[in-house]
Amino acid sequence: MEKRRLGKWEFGGSVIGFGGIPIQRITDEEGIEVVKACLQSGINFIDTARGYGKSEEVIGKAVKGNRDQWVLATKSMVRDYQGMKNDIEISLKNLQTEYIDLYQLHNVRKDAEYEEIMGENGAYQALLEAKEAGKIRAIGFTGHDVAMAERAVDSKKFASIQFPYNIVESQGEKVFEKAKKEGIGVIVMKPLAGGALEDGTLAIKYILNNPNISVIIPGMDSIEQVQENALVPAKDYTLTKRELEKIEEIQRKLGNRFCRRCGYCGPCGVGIDIPAQFLMEGYYSRYNLKEWAKSRYDALDKKASDCEQCGLCEPKCPYDLPIREMLNEVKEIMDKG
C-alpha cells in the first residue's frame, strides 16, 4: 500500500483510508473485523467523527492493542471552547487511546461559524490546548464549501483540509493545489459521490491521479470492500482511453444535482429518510433496476409523497440542493412507476 505524508507533518498513512460512517450499519463484532481487515490489507488511516453514532467506539475496540500502527482522525461539530474540550475527552475515551493523530473541525459551512470557532471562546483554542497537552497531534478542517476550504488553507492554522472530490465533483482542485504548496494535507471524502458512483475502482483511480491528494477515505462496511479498495493503489492506476470515456459519460449523466447521502438534511419532521428517496429513484432511473427499486421504495415507511414542503431540510444541506423540488420529482417518478 502506497503511503503519503499528510502535508508537511511528520506522520502520514496509507493513501487509501477507512471512512468510518458505514460501520454504524453493522454489528460491533462485524465492525471490529472490518477494521482489523484494513490493517491486514495495508490500510492504516482511519477517519471517524463524534457524530457517527457508535463508530468511534467500535474503532476503539478494533485498534486496542496495536494503537501505534494506526493513524486516527476524528472530528466534532461543536464550535465553542468548552464543547470541544468535552468532545476531545469523549473521543479519547471512545477510541481507547491517549492521543488522536488528527482532530478536525467538522463541516464548517459559514463565515459566522468560522469566526465563532476561531474566536476567544471558540473550539480552535480548545484544540490548541489539547495539542500542547499531547492529546492530539494536529488540527484539521472539513467542509463542503470551496470558499471556506480556501479560507482554512489561507489561514495556515490547519494541518489538513477534508473536502469532497470525485469524478463529478472537481470544484476543490485549485484549493488542493494551494494546500499542497502550503504543506497542508488533503483528505478526500465522498470519493464515490455518496454512492452515486457504482464503479469504486474507477472512482479511486481517478482521484489517485491527482498528485495533491494525501489520503482517500471511502466508507466501508465489509471485508470485501476493504480488500477491493486496498488493491487499487497497488495497480497501475493510469486511466485508459476507455476509462476516460466512461468518466465523461458519468459526468454527463449525473451533473451536479444529486444527493451525496451525507444525511445532514435529517431528521425530517415527518420521518422521511430523504437520502433513501433519491437512492431508490437513482436505481430506478439510471441503473435499470426498476422492479427492485420500486419494491424497496414502496416498502419505505415514509415516501417522497409524504413531504409537507416545510423546507427545514434545505438549509442543512451542504450542497444547497433544492430538496423539496427533488422530492417532488421522486414522487412523480416513483409513485407512478
C-alpha positions in Angstrom: 0.0 0.0 0.0 1.3 3.4 -1.0 2.0 5.8 1.9 1.7 9.6 1.7 2.6 12.2 4.2 -0.2 14.4 5.5 1.2 17.7 4.1 4.3 18.8 5.9 3.5 16.8 9.0 5.9 14.0 10.1 3.1 11.5 10.2 1.2 10.1 7.3 -0.7 6.9 6.4 -2.0 4.7 3.6 -3.2 6.6 0.6 -6.5 4.6 1.0 -8.0 5.3 4.4 -11.0 3.9 6.1 -14.2 6.1 6.2 -15.9 5.4 9.5 -19.5 6.2 8.7 -20.9 2.9 7.4 -19.9 0.6 10.2 -22.8 2.0 12.1 -25.0 -0.2 9.9 -23.4 -3.5 11.1 -22.8 -5.2 14.4 -19.9 -4.2 16.7 -18.3 -7.6 16.1 -18.6 -7.2 12.3 -17.2 -3.7 12.5 -14.2 -4.8 14.5 -13.4 -7.4 11.9 -13.7 -4.9 9.1 -11.3 -2.5 10.8 -8.8 -5.3 11.5 -9.0 -6.3 7.9 -7.9 -2.9 7.0 -4.5 -3.3 8.7 -4.1 -6.7 7.1 -4.7 -5.1 3.7 -2.2 -2.2 4.3 -4.8 0.4 5.3 -3.8 2.2 8.5 -5.6 5.7 8.2 -9.0 5.9 9.9 -11.4 8.8 9.8 -14.4 8.9 12.1 -16.4 11.5 14.0 -18.3 12.3 17.1 -21.4 12.5 15.0 -21.1 9.0 13.5 -23.1 7.1 16.1 -21.1 4.2 17.6 -18.3 4.5 15.0 -15.6 5.8 17.4 -16.4 3.1 20.0 -16.2 0.3 17.5 -13.0 1.6 16.1 -11.6 2.0 19.6 -12.2 -1.7 20.3 -10.6 -2.7 17.0 -7.4 -0.7 17.4 -6.9 -1.6 21.0 -3.6 -3.5 21.5 -1.9 -2.1 18.3 -2.7 1.6 18.5 0.8 2.6 17.3 0.1 1.0 13.9 -2.8 3.4 13.1 -3.3 7.0 12.1 -6.5 8.0 13.9 -8.5 11.0 12.7 -11.8 12.1 14.2 -13.9 15.4 14.3 -16.5 17.3 16.1 -19.4 19.7 15.0 -19.2 21.8 18.2 -18.0 25.4 17.7 -17.3 26.6 21.3 -14.4 26.1 23.6 -16.0 24.0 26.4 -17.9 21.9 23.9 -14.8 21.0 22.0 -12.9 20.3 25.3 -15.6 17.8 26.2 -15.7 16.2 22.8 -12.0 15.6 22.7 -12.2 13.7 26.0 -15.1 11.7 24.8 -13.2 10.8 21.6 -10.2 9.8 23.6 -12.3 7.5 25.7 -14.2 6.0 22.8 -11.1 5.4 20.8 -9.3 3.9 23.8 -6.2 6.0 23.2 -4.1 8.5 24.9 -3.8 10.7 21.8 -5.5 11.3 18.5 -3.4 12.0 15.4 -5.8 14.4 13.7 -8.7 16.2 15.3 -10.8 18.1 12.8 -13.5 20.8 12.9 -16.4 19.1 11.2 -18.4 20.6 8.3 -17.7 24.3 8.7 -20.1 26.0 6.3 -20.4 29.7 7.0 -18.2 32.6 7.9 -20.1 33.1 11.1 -19.3 29.6 12.2 -15.6 30.1 11.3 -15.5 33.3 13.3 -17.0 31.6 16.3 -14.6 28.7 16.1 -11.5 30.9 15.8 -12.7 33.5 18.4 -11.7 33.9 22.0 -14.1 31.3 23.3 -14.0 29.1 20.2 -13.3 25.5 19.6 -9.9 26.2 18.0 -8.5 27.3 21.3 -9.5 24.0 22.9 -7.8 22.1 20.1 -4.6 24.1 20.5 -4.6 23.4 24.3 -5.2 19.7 23.6 -2.3 19.7 21.1 0.0 21.3 23.6 -1.0 18.7 26.2 -0.2 15.9 23.8 -3.8 14.7 23.5 -3.9 15.5 19.7 -1.1 15.8 17.2 -2.6 18.1 14.6 -5.7 20.1 13.9 -7.8 19.7 10.7 -10.7 21.3 8.9 -13.5 19.7 7.0 -16.3 21.2 4.8 -18.1 21.1 1.5 -17.8 24.8 0.6 -14.8 25.9 -1.6 -14.6 29.4 -0.1 -14.5 28.0 3.4 -11.8 25.4 2.5 -9.7 28.2 0.8 -10.1 30.3 4.0 -8.8 27.5 6.1 -5.8 27.0 3.8 -5.0 30.7 3.7 -5.1 30.9 7.5 -2.2 28.3 7.7 -3.7 27.2 11.0 -4.6 23.7 9.9 -2.6 20.6 9.2 -5.2 19.3 6.7 -8.4 20.0 4.9 -11.0 17.4 4.2 -13.2 18.0 1.1 -15.4 16.1 -1.4 -13.7 15.1 -4.6 -14.7 12.6 -7.2 -15.5 12.1 -10.9 -18.4 14.5 -10.7 -17.1 17.0 -8.1 -13.9 18.7 -9.0 -14.6 22.2 -7.6 -11.9 21.8 -5.0 -8.9 21.2 -7.3 -7.4 24.7 -7.1 -7.7 24.7 -3.3 -6.0 21.3 -3.2 -3.1 22.7 -5.3 -2.8 25.6 -3.0 -2.9 23.3 0.1 -0.1 21.2 -1.3 2.1 24.3 -1.9 1.5 25.4 1.7 2.3 21.9 3.2 -1.3 21.2 4.1 -2.7 17.7 3.7 -5.7 17.0 1.6 -8.1 14.3 2.7 -10.7 13.3 0.1 -14.2 12.4 1.3 -17.2 11.3 -0.9 -14.9 9.5 -3.4 -17.9 7.7 -4.7 -20.1 10.8 -4.6 -22.1 9.4 -1.7 -22.9 6.2 -3.5 -23.9 7.8 -6.8 -20.8 6.2 -8.5 -21.1 2.4 -8.8 -17.5 1.7 -10.1 -15.5 2.1 -7.0 -12.2 1.1 -8.7 -12.6 3.7 -11.4 -13.6 6.3 -8.9 -10.5 5.7 -6.8 -8.2 5.5 -9.8 -9.5 8.9 -10.9 -8.6 10.5 -7.6 -5.2 8.8 -7.3 -4.1 10.6 -10.5 -4.3 13.9 -8.6 -0.8 14.4 -7.0 -2.2 16.9 -4.5 -4.2 14.3 -2.6 -2.9 12.8 0.7 -5.5 10.2 1.5 -8.8 9.0 0.2 -11.4 7.8 2.7 -14.2 5.6 1.1 -16.7 4.4 3.6 -16.5 0.6 4.1 -18.7 -1.9 5.9 -17.4 -5.2 4.7 -14.1 -7.1 4.4 -14.7 -7.5 0.7 -14.9 -3.7 0.2 -11.7 -3.2 2.2 -9.8 -5.8 0.1 -11.1 -4.4 -3.2 -10.3 -0.7 -2.3 -6.8 -1.7 -1.0 -5.9 -3.3 -4.3 -6.3 -0.2 -6.4 -3.1 1.7 -5.5 -1.1 -1.5 -6.0 -2.0 -1.5 -9.7 -1.1 0.8 -12.5 -3.8 3.5 -11.9 -3.2 5.3 -15.2 -6.5 5.9 -16.8 -7.1 4.1 -20.1 -8.9 5.7 -23.1 -12.0 3.6 -22.3 -11.9 4.7 -18.7 -11.6 8.3 -19.7 -14.6 7.9 -22.0 -16.6 6.3 -19.2 -15.7 9.2 -16.9 -17.0 11.7 -19.4 -20.2 9.6 -19.7 -20.7 9.6 -15.9 -20.1 13.3 -15.8 -22.8 14.0 -18.5 -25.3 11.7 -16.8 -25.0 12.9 -13.2 -24.1 16.5 -13.5 -24.1 18.3 -10.0 -27.7 18.0 -8.9 -27.7 14.8 -7.0 -27.7 13.6 -3.4 -24.4 12.5 -1.8 -26.2 10.7 1.1 -24.4 12.6 3.8 -27.5 12.7 5.9 -27.1 16.2 7.1 -30.6 17.1 5.9 -32.2 15.0 8.6 -34.0 14.4 10.7 -37.1 15.1 8.7 -40.1 16.4 10.7 -42.4 13.7 9.2 -39.9 10.9 9.3 -38.9 10.7 5.7 -35.4 9.1 5.0 -34.5 11.8 2.5 -31.4 10.2 1.0 -33.2 6.9 0.6 -35.7 8.5 -1.7 -33.0 9.8 -4.0 -31.1 6.5 -3.8 -34.2 4.4 -4.9 -35.1 6.9 -7.7 -31.5 6.7 -8.9 -31.6 2.9 -9.1 -34.9 3.1 -10.9 -34.0 5.8 -13.4 -30.3 5.3 -14.0 -29.3 1.7 -13.3 -32.1 -0.2 -15.0 -33.3 -1.8 -11.7 -36.9 -0.6 -11.9 -38.6 -3.6 -10.3 -36.1 -3.9 -7.5 -36.0 -0.2 -6.7 -39.8 0.2 -6.9 -40.4 -2.7 -4.4 -37.9 -1.2 -1.9 -39.3 2.3 -2.4 -42.8 1.0 -1.7 -41.6 -0.7 1.5 -40.4 2.6 3.0 -42.4 3.8 6.0 -42.4 7.4 4.6 -42.1 8.3 1.0 -41.5 11.5 -1.0 -45.2 11.9 -1.3 -45.4 12.4 2.5 -43.2 15.6 2.3 -45.1 18.6 3.7 -42.8 21.0 2.0 -41.7 22.6 5.3 -38.2 23.3 3.9 -36.3 22.6 7.2 -34.0 20.2 5.4 -32.7 22.6 2.8 -30.6 25.0 4.9 -28.8 21.9 6.4 -27.8 20.5 3.0 -24.0 21.3 2.5 -24.6 21.2 -1.3 -27.6 23.6 -1.2 -29.8 21.1 -3.1 -33.4 22.1 -3.8 -34.6 19.1 -1.7 -38.3 19.9 -1.8 -38.2 20.2 -5.6 -36.2 17.0 -5.9 -38.6 15.1 -3.6 -41.5 16.2 -5.9 -39.6 14.7 -8.8 -39.1 11.5 -7.0 -42.8 11.4 -6.2 -43.7 11.9 -9.9 -41.4 9.1 -11.0 -41.8 6.5 -8.2 -45.4 6.9 -7.3 -46.4 6.4 -10.9 -43.7 3.8 -11.7 
